[in-house]
Amino acid sequence: MALPHRTAPTTMTTQILQGADGNAPAHDDARVIALIGFAHGISHFFHLLLPPLFPWLMPEFGLSFIEIGATMTVFFVVSGVGQAMAGFAVDRFGALNVLLFGIACFLLAGVGLSMATGTTALFAAAALAGLGNSVFHPADFTVLNRHVSHPRLGHAFSVHGLSGNLGWAVAPLLLTTIAAAANWRMAALVAALVALPAMYLLWRNRALLDTGHAAHATKAATHGTFDFLKVGAVWLCFLFFLLITTAFGAIQNFATPILQNLYGLPLAVAAGALSTYLLAGAGGILIGGFLAQKKANDRLIAVVLTIAALLAVVLALEVVPGWAVLPLMAGIGFFTGLAGPSRDLLVRKAATARFGQAAYGRIYGFVYSGLDTGLAISPLVFGGYMDHRQFATVLIGIALLQGAAILTALKVGREA
């Protein structure tokens, strides 16, 4: 008598580990989310390896604001180009190996900066930090999509975004405190040491995180290496990120002087408004993880970004008293943050609609290079308006960029 056919345990295990549509154990999901979230926080920490130390680096090396600012141009150019390329490395060598390479770059950047004796070393440190940063979005999202069960992906993306904000928050506080108490070289060396726990934890949990480099070779073989570039939804996702981060860059770089000039706020209050924006954005990301599970990600993005854009217009029109600036900035940050997890799920939808899991790295790498592109061009787009004191125009421009991002998100929702 023939025995009934049973699914092989290895097949079941593979389905669970791939996780995108499976039911991975909650504790495994939590570990993956926590590990990748921590690593992402480290990457955002190294976004700000140099800027908090500018007040010490400028007199040390006799640099102007333009000259020291060029180090961040190098960072974002290397990160943007590297991010597009890193996606191919993720698909070829596996996400874990690429993540470890990125963290090693951070370690070298911190050590190199601590030993810098000239401007060449500063730019080299910026380039290394940018190269390290370039791997994280394609690698992070590949791990999350393959190892976290679908019902928990919204929460995974929420934690991922929130941890990045926390990394931004910790870096200036830690580095300026150490530089003031000791010196900037010690601060850079401590930054290098921050990378070590992430490297250790990822390596220790390599069996849980490894995506392999041939797990989806059969699916990948049916598509050319660059076939994803023929998909309109992929280009629209890239455009969405470029638009939304160009707007974010304008707020991050210029919100403080804009609010000082439009509303006569003291420097401390205007800077506090920017901090309020960033903190509210973190709260929006956290709540957005729950809303992202409702499936209609494109429509949710449209609603919340419309509200954020309208609040920016209200600020530009100067129709509110000074005390209302903080809640308005909080509202812009909160509603923009709400869109974050839905944005990431929308990219996943575009990635899997035609290619399954075969091209996660390439698609995420290309799409998220729009982040660095937007941050790199934002000062160029809005700097001239700032120089001509057209502060309200910058706020209107932010609203228009968010409006254009809404249109791209809705089109992705229809095409993906």
N, C-alpha and C positions, 0 to 999 in steps of 0.2 A: 504493500500500500504506500503510495507516494505521500511524502510529507507535504503539508501546505507550505506554499512559498512565504518566506518572511523577509522583510527588509533587513539588510545587513546592518549591524550596529554601527559600522564605520560610516555608512551612508547617512544614517540618522545623526551621527555626531557631526559630520560635515555640514549637514543642513543647519544644525544648531549653531555651529561656529560661524557659518557664513552670515547668519543672523538677520539679514535684511528682511526676510519674510518668515523667519522661523520664530521659535519661542525659546530663546536662550534663557537659562536660569537668571533670576533677578540679580543674584550676587555676582555672577560673571559680568552682567551688563554694568552693574555699579562699579566694579573694579576697572573695567575698560574705560568707562566714562571718566572716572576719577583720574586715572593715569594719563589719559589723553588731555583732559582738562588741565592737569598740572603742567604737562609739557607745553601746552599752548600758552599758559600763563608765563612760563619762562621765555617763550619766544617774544611775547609782548614786552616783557621786562627788557629784553635786549633791543627792542625798538628804541628805547630811551637810554641806551648805554652812554651815548655822547651828550645829548642836549642838556641834561641836568648839570653836567660838568663844564658847560660853555663858559660860565663866569670865571672858572679857574684856567681853562685851556686858552682862552683868548689872550690874557696878559702873558701867560707862559710862553706862547709861541708868536705873539705880536700879530694876531689875526683880527680882521674886521668881522662884522656880522655877516656880510656877504661871503667872506672866505670860510668862516666856520660853518655857515649854513650849507655850503657846498658839500660838506661831509654827509649831510642827510640826503642831498641829491644823489650822491654816490650810493648810499644805502638803498634808496628806493629803486634806482635804476638796476642795480645788481639783483635786488630782491624780485623786481618785476620780471626781468628777463629770466632769472633763475627759476622763478616759480613756474613759468610756462615749460621750462625744460625739466624741472623736477618731477612733473607728472609722468613723463616717460620713464624716468629712473624708478619711480614707485612701481609702475607696471612691470618693469624689467627685473628689479632687484628686491622688491618687497618693501612695504612701508616702514617696517621696523628698522631695517638697515639704513634707510634714507633718513629717518628721524635721528638715529644715533650719529650719523654724519653731520646733520645740522647742529646738534648740541655740541659736537666736537668743535665746530666752527665758532660757536659762541665762546667756548672755553679759550680758544686761541685768540679771539678778538679781545677778550678781557685782559689776558696776559700781555698781548701785544700792546694794548693801549697803556697798560701800567708801566711798560718799558719804553714808551715813545720818547724820542729825542728830537723829532722834527715833524713837519706837516705830512711828509710821506707816510710816516707810521700812523698818523691819525686817519688818513684816507684808507690805508690798508686795513685798519681796525674796522672802519665803517663798511668796507667792502666785504670783509669776513663776516661781520654781523648780518649784513644784507644777504649773503650767500646762505648763512645758517637759517635766517628767517624764511628764505624762499621755499624751503621744503615742507613747511608745516601744514599749510592748507591742503595740498594734494595728499600728503601722508596721513594727516589727522582724519580727514573725511573718508579716506579709503578704509582705515581701521574701523571707524565708527559705523560706516555703512555695511561692512562685512561682518562685524562682530557684535553689534547691538541689535536686538530684536526690533522689528519695525514699530510695534506699539510704543517703544521707549525712545525712538529716534528724536522726536521733538524735544524731549527732556535732555537728551545727549547734546543736541545742538545748542540748547539753552545754556547748559553748563559750560560748553566749549566757548561760547561768546562771553559769558560772564567771567570766566577765568582769565580771558584776554584783558578785559577791563581791569581786573584786579592786578594783573601784571603791570599795566600802565600806571596804576595808582601806587604800587609799592616802589617802583624804580626811582622816581625822583626823591621820594622821602628817604629811602635808604642811602642812595648815593650822595645826596647833598649833606645828609647828616654825617656820614663818614668823612667826606671831603672837608667839611668845616671843622670836625674834631681832630682829624689827622692831616690828610692831604689827598689830592685827586688821584694820585697813583695807588694809594691804598684802596680808595673807592673802586677803581677799575679792577684791582686784584680781587676784592671781595665779590664783585660782579662775576668774575670768572668762576669763583668757587660756587656761586649760585647754580651754575650749570651742572655741577657734579651730582647732586641728588637726583636730578631728572635722568641723567645718563644711567645711574645705578638702578633706579626703579624700573626704567624701561627694559634694561638688560635682564634684571632679575625676573621680570614677568614676560619674557620674550615668547614663551610657549603660548601665553594667552593672547598676545598682540600680533604675532607674526601672520602676515597675509600671504606669505610665499610669493614667488615670482612666476609660477607656472600653474597656479590653481585654476585659472580661467583661460588657459591657452586655447582650448577648443573653441570657445566663444570668440576669442580675439582673432583666431585664425580666419574667421569668416569676414573680417573687416580689415581694410588697409590701416596702416599706422596713423595716417592723417585723415581718415574718413570722417572723423568727428567734426572736422572743420567744415564739412559740407552741410552740416545740420544748422538750420537757421536759429533754432532755439538756443544752441550753444553760444552763438554770436550775440544773441539778445541778452543772455545771462551775463556775458562779458561786458556788454554795454550798460546793463543795469548796475553792475558793480562800479564801473567807471563813473557813472553819473552820481551815484549815491555817495561815493567816497570823495568826489570832487566837492560836493556840498559839505560833507563832514570835515574835510580839510580846511574849508573856509571858516567854519565855526571854530575848529580847534586852533587855527593860526590867528584869527582876527577878531573873535568874539569880544575879547577884553577891550581893545581899543575902540571897537564899534560902539559898545555899550557906554564906555566913558564919554564918547563924543556925542552920541545921540541923546543920552539921558543924563549926562553930567554926573555919572556915578564915580565915587572914589575908586582908585585902582584896586583896593582890597575887595570891595563889593563886586566890581566887574569881574575880577578873577574868581570870586566866589560863585558868581552866576555860571561861569564856565564849569566849575567843579560840580555845581548843582546839575547842570546838563549831563555831565558824564555819569554821575551817580544815578540820576533818574533813568538814564539809558541802560545802566546795569539792571535796575529793577524791571524795566520793560523787557529786557532779554529774558529774565527769569520767568516772568508771567507769560511771555510769548511762547515759551516751551509748551505750556498747557494748551494755548490757543492753536498752536501749529498742528495739533492732532485732529483738527476739525476738517481736514482735507482741502478746503477751498483756500489754499495758501495765496494764490494770486489775488483773490478778492480781499482777503485780510490785509495784504500788503497795500492794496489800493486805498482801503479805508483809513488805515493808520497813518500812512504817509500823506494822505490828503489833509488830515487834521494837523500833522506836523508842519506842512507847507503853509496852511492858513495861519497858524500861530506865528510863523516867521514873517508873514506879510503884516500881521498886526504889529509886530515889533518894528518893522520898517516904516509903518505909517505914523509912528510916534503919537498914537491916540490913547496911550495908557500912562498912568503915573509911574514914577520910578520904582515904587514899591512892588509893582506888578511884574517887573522884569524877571525876577527870580522864578516865580511860578510859571511864567511863560517859557523861560528857558528849560525849566524842569519838564514842562509839557512837550516841548519839541524833542528833548532827549528821550522821554518815556515812550512816546508814540513811535519814534524812529527805532528804539530798541525793541518794541513789540514786533516789528517786522523781521528781526534778525533770524530766529529759528525757522519761520516760514520761508524766508529767502533761501536758507540752506536746503530745506526740503524741496523747494522749487528747482534748485540746481540738480538735486538728486533725481528728480523726476525727468528732467531733460537728459541727464546722463544715462539713465536706465531704459528710457523709452525705446531706444534703438540698439544700444550696445550691451544691455545688461550690466554685469559687473566687470566686463572685460576692459573697459577704458576709464574706470573711476579716476585713476591718477592723472591721466592725460587731460581729461575734461575738467576736473577740479583745478589742476594746475593752470590751465589756460584761462578758465573763467575767473579764478581768483587773482590772476595777474592784473585784472582790471582794478583791483583794490590799490595796488602799488602805483598803477598808472594814474589813477584819480588823485591819490595823495601827492604824487610828484608834480602834476600839472596844476593843482589847485592854487598854489601861490602865484603861478604865472598868469592864471586866468583872472584872479581877483586882486593881485598886487597893485595893478595900475589904478583900479578904482579906489583902493585904499590911499595910494599916493595923492590922488586928486580929491580926497576927502568925500567920496561918494559912498558914504557908509550905508545908507538905506538901499542903494543899488545892489550892494553885496548881499543883503538879506533877501531882496527880491530875487536875485540870481540863485540863491540857495533854494528858494521856493520853486523856481522854474525847473531847476535840476531835479528836485524831488517829483515834480509833476511829470517830467519826461521819464523818470525811473518807473513811475506808476504805469505808464503806457507800455513800457517794455515788459514789465512783470505780467500784465494782463495778456500780452501777446504770447509770452512764453507759456502761460497757462492754457492758451488755446492750441498751441502748436505741439507742446510736449506730450 
